[in-house]
Amino acid sequence: MSISPHFVAVIGGGPAGLMAAETLAAAGVRVDVYDAMPSVGRKFLLAGRGGLNLTHSEPPAAFRSRFGARAAQVSPWLEQFDAQALRRWAGDLGIETFIGSSGRVFPTEMKAAPLLRAWLQRLRAAGVNVHTRHVWRGWS
């Protein structure tokens, strides 16, 4: 894979920012993630205290219906990265998942920290740089 001459700065080190960084890096783009906090994924870790519900295993049409008026807008995204794809993604990080009695998908360990550690390791291996304690102040 050749390295892209493009550089992208991702603002925010939560799950959306980290996934954006991973996707861009996989496409060969140079990526740096900036977050105001001392470490990335802090809210993600807090969510993990409740078992870390990753997604829901219900049929795709039922899942899309949860998005109401935006269902048509998010459907293409969900078709590209559905619940099974998310479970494979976690598995590729070495994190096993299971479907609970509620139909929700959880990491087997019921913890966010192992998943976040593995994810950050993969991002570093892909060349993504993470900068903490950097506050976005707007365009200058």
N, C-alpha and C positions, 0 to 999 in steps of 0.2 A: 504494500500500500504506500503510495507516495503522499507526502505531507502537503496539505493544501496551503497556498499562500494566504489564505483567509484566517483571520483571528476573530474569535468571538469571546466577549466577556459576558458571563452569565451572572446576573445580580440575584443573589439569594441561594442559599445552600440547603433549602428544604427538598423534599422529594421531587417536586416539579423541576427545580433548578438542576438537581443532580441527574435526573432522567434526560433533561435537555442536553446537559454536558456529555452524558454517555452517548446519546444519539449523534451529536455533532462529532465527537471524537471518533466514533465508529465510521463516520463518513470522511475521516481524514482531516477534519478542521482542528486547528489549534484552539484549545479552550482553557480559559481561566475562570474559576468560580470565585465570586466575592460575596462575603457574608459579614454582617455587622457583629454577629455574636462571636464569642471566643472559640466556638466549634460549630461545625455544620450539623444539621439534622437534629437539633435540640427538641423541636416540637414532635418530630418523628419518634424520638426516644420517649417522650412523655406519652405519646399515643400507645407505645408499646407496653406501658404499665397496665393497660387494660387487656392485654393479650395480642394486640396488633392485628386487627381485622384488616387484611390486605385487600380483599375484594369480596364479591358475592358469586356463588357458583350457579345461580339461577340461569335458565335459558336466556340466550342473547336478547330476544325480543322483550322479555320481561325486564331484563336489566336496563335496556335502552329506555323503556317506558318510565323509569325512575327520573329521567331527565326532562320530563314534561315537554314544554314548548321547544326546548333545545334538543330534543331527541334526534331530529333529522340532522342537526349540525354535528352532534358528537358521534353519530352512528359510524361514519367512515373511520374515525379514530378507534372506536371500540372494535370494529371488524379487524383492524390491523393489530390490535393489542388487547385481546380478550382475556377472560379469566384464565384460560388454559395457557395462554402466552405468558401471563404474569407468573403463573406457577412454574413454568419452564424457566423463566428469567430468575426466579428465586432459587430454583434447583441448580441452575448454572453457577450460582454464587455459593452453592453448597448448603443451601437452606431448604430443608424439607418442609412441606406444607401438608395440611389436612383440611378437610371440609367438616366443619362442626355441625351439630344438630340443627342449627339455625340456617345452614346453607352458606354461612360465611367461611372464608378461607383464612387460616391462621398459620403462622410458622409453628412447626412441631414443638419448638422450645418455648413458644408463647412469649418471646422476647424480641425487642427491636435491635438491641445492641449488636448481636452477632451478624444480623443482616446488614446493618449500617457499616460495620467494620469491613465485611467482605466487599460491599459495594464500593467503599472508598478505596480499598486496595485495588480493585479492578480499575477504578478511575485513574488512580496514580499510574498503574501499569499501562494505561492507554495514553499517558502523557498529560492528563488533566492536572492543572495546578489549582490548589485551593488556597485562598487568601482570607483569613479571618480578621475580625476587628477592622473591617473596611466598610465605612458607611457611605451609602449612595446619597449624594447631595444634589443630584440633578445634572442637567446638561450645562456646561459652562460655555 
